[in-house]
Amino acid sequence: MQLQEAVLGRRSVRKFLSKPVAEEIISDIIAKSLWAPSWGNTQPWEIIVATGKPLQEFKKRNRAALLEGKAPQPDIAMPEIWPPSNKKRYVDLGKSVLQALSIAREDTQARTEHFARMFYLFDAPAVVIFAVDRALLLEYAMLDIGIILQTFCLLAHDSGLGTCIMAAIVSYPQIARQVLAIDENKRLVMGAAFGWPDPDAPINSFARSRGKFEEFVRWVR
Ligand SMILES: Cc1cc2nc3c(=O)[nH]c(=O)nc-3n(C[C@H](O)[C@H](O)[C@H](O)COP(=O)(O)O)c2cc1C
């Protein structure tokens, strides 16, 4: 696949086939992702890959925490306020997702079920979590994690896999620590669910949007 095709063709996938992903494929994608740049070539990441029974247990406990109304306590605080233009895009995404699932806005039960599926990590056959040591300066480490995460997603897409970067994977980090044996001194930055995309699922094909070039770019000539 050409790089441009990969960049433009990658999208978040939220429904997967039940077919597992072979470990060789996952290893190959991660080995190539390790070529991502990082500050001073520090390569500050720890990468946890979860599949099979441990992942099943993690999904169940993650969903249960949500349904029990436990407050998320991510290691990296989630934004609570945004500039209006950012907020509008967030709200628009929510509308597109609900529309693709044929869920009416006022149907609270169906919306809860969607959130439950999300915290069940869309039942993906595999999940990757990127963590960094607590001793690291977080802002810089976050840049490095962002770069390797997108590298991973593009390479996965190149292999025909679908990915969804998910804050919902690291919203209850204590559960991940317990079930996936992650050290207390690692901060869980972000995760991605991945697997073979369900080609027939409308949630995998709704139209996405991006702001106009002029909204973001200012030439200084
Ligand atoms: C840091 C981060 C966290 C995200 N968390 C979630 C999540 O918890 N659930 C979800 O459905 N999508 C999540 N997404 C996916 C975004 O909604 C998605 O990337 C965005 O809408 C753009 O769509 P695209 O990935 O299809 O291009 C996350 C993306 C990023 C970068």
The ligand as a Tripos MOL2 file, in Angstrom:
@<TRIPOS>MOLECULE
LIG
   31    33     1     0     0
SMALL
NO_CHARGES

@<TRIPOS>ATOM
      1 C1         -6.3800    9.8740   21.9870 C.3       1 LIG1
      2 C2         -7.5800    9.2630   21.3150 C.ar      1 LIG1
      3 C3         -8.5460    8.6020   22.0820 C.ar      1 LIG1
      4 C4         -9.6650    8.0240   21.4560 C.ar      1 LIG1
      5 N1        -10.5880    7.3360   22.2200 N.ar      1 LIG1
      6 C5        -11.6620    6.7620   21.6360 C.ar      1 LIG1
      7 C6        -12.5880    6.0010   22.4030 C.ar      1 LIG1
      8 O1        -12.4470    5.8170   23.6240 O.2       1 LIG1
      9 N2        -13.6510    5.4530   21.7630 N.ar      1 LIG1
     10 C7        -13.8270    5.5820   20.4230 C.ar      1 LIG1
     11 O2        -14.8240    5.0550   19.8970 O.2       1 LIG1
     12 N3        -12.9530    6.2720   19.6500 N.ar      1 LIG1
     13 C8        -11.8790    6.8660   20.2280 C.ar      1 LIG1
     14 N4        -10.9550    7.5500   19.4610 N.ar      1 LIG1
     15 C9        -11.1190    7.6130   18.0080 C.3       1 LIG1
     16 C10       -11.5450    9.0120   17.5290 C.3       1 LIG1
     17 O3        -12.8950    9.2020   17.7880 O.3       1 LIG1
     18 C11       -11.2370    9.1040   16.0320 C.3       1 LIG1
     19 O4         -9.8600    8.9990   15.8040 O.3       1 LIG1
     20 C12       -11.7330   10.4300   15.4390 C.3       1 LIG1
     21 O5        -13.1390   10.5150   15.5030 O.3       1 LIG1
     22 C13       -11.3080   10.5810   13.9670 C.3       1 LIG1
     23 O6        -11.8490    9.5230   13.2090 O.3       1 LIG1
     24 P1        -10.9610    8.4890   12.4010 P.3       1 LIG1
     25 O7        -10.0010    7.8270   13.3620 O.co2     1 LIG1
     26 O8        -11.9570    7.4940   11.8600 O.co2     1 LIG1
     27 O9        -10.2420    9.2410   11.3420 O.co2     1 LIG1
     28 C14        -9.8260    8.1220   20.0560 C.ar      1 LIG1
     29 C15        -8.8360    8.7640   19.2980 C.ar      1 LIG1
     30 C16        -7.7280    9.3090   19.9020 C.ar      1 LIG1
     31 C17        -6.6600    9.9670   19.0450 C.3       1 LIG1
@<TRIPOS>BOND
     1     1     2 1
     2     2     3 ar
     3     2    30 ar
     4     3     4 ar
     5     4     5 ar
     6     4    28 ar
     7     5     6 ar
     8     6     7 ar
     9     6    13 1
    10     7     8 2
    11     7     9 ar
    12     9    10 ar
    13    10    11 2
    14    10    12 ar
    15    12    13 ar
    16    13    14 ar
    17    14    15 1
    18    14    28 ar
    19    15    16 1
    20    16    17 1
    21    16    18 1
    22    18    19 1
    23    18    20 1
    24    20    21 1
    25    20    22 1
    26    22    23 1
    27    23    24 1
    28    24    25 2
    29    24    26 1
    30    24    27 1
    31    28    29 ar
    32    29    30 ar
    33    30    31 1
@<TRIPOS>SUBSTRUCTURE
     1 LIG1         1 GROUP 0 **** ****
